[in-house]
Amino acid sequence: MTSNEINEILKKHKIWLTSNGKNVGQIELAADLSYSKIVGADLRCASLNNSNLTHAKLSYTNLKGAELVFCNLEWAELCYTNLERVNLSFSNLKNADLRYANLSQADLKRAVLQSANLRGADLRYADLSETDLRGADLSDTNLGGADLSNADLRGVNLRDVDLSRPNLNRTILPESTFIILGEKYFISIYGDYVRVGCEVHSANEWRQFSKQDIIDMGDDWLKFYPRLLDIIDFYCGKGERPEWLKAQNNDL
């Protein structure tokens, strides 16, 4: 599809949006839009099911409520794009650039997001069930309330990912990743990094904190800290306790 044809379709869609759906012109396409440049466009509620959008440039575009089922978006640029409540189920987003995109409440069920860049993306309450996220970058994403049941997260760097709020039922986690429930705080371990609530430190760093450091973390942390070190020893290998804690134990 040529750029002139795309511009004409966008104009008609804008008229449809302005008329609150009373006029004709809503985008309803199943087209080859590969390598197209549609940056900053208003594509709210557009229907693009089964379209080919490989390598398409869609950054800063508003696709809120759009239908993109079974689309091919491999290598597409979607950074800072509004994809709120968009339907991307069964779509191919392999290697797509989704940095800082708004994907809140999006339907991504069974989508392929292998090696996609989702750094800083908003995925609150998104349906990521059965999604292939192998090798994706989820750094600093917001997964609050997201459904990751049966999703495949192998190869994902979870160091800066808060896993305390998404649904992780039968999620395939990366190697050496552990979720510890039933403790005072939610604990997740990824390799040598341990997240306790909002605190993220390496196992070695956790073992070297001063008494004041622990007090500054909040109420009841002094009581919880020895238990945390036991958990770290179990999952990451036994290590030394700080001298102040050893002295405190000797005084008991």
Salt bridges, closest charged atoms under 4 A:
ASP42 OD2 - ARG44 NH2 2.79
GLU77 OE2 - LYS57 NZ 3.01
GLU84 OE1 - LYS64 NZ 3.88
GLU84 OE2 - ARG85 NH1 3.26
ASP97 OD2 - ARG99 NH2 2.71
ASP122 OD2 - ARG124 NH2 2.67
GLU130 OE1 - ARG110 NE 3.11
ASP132 OD2 - ARG134 NH2 2.74
ASP137 OD2 - ARG119 NH2 3.48
ASP140 OD2 - ARG119 NH1 3.78
ASP152 OD2 - ARG134 NE 3.84
ASP152 OD2 - ARG154 NH2 2.56
GLU183 OE2 - ARG227 NH2 2.67
GLU199 OE1 - HIS201 NE2 2.83
ASP220 OD2 - LYS184 NZ 3.48
ASP230 OD1 - ARG241 NH2 2.45
ASP233 OD1 - ARG207 NH2 3.03
ASP233 OD2 - LYS238 NZ 3.78
ASP233 OD2 - ARG241 NH1 2.62
GLU240 OE1 - LYS246 NZ 2.72
GLU243 OE2 - LYS246 NZ 3.43
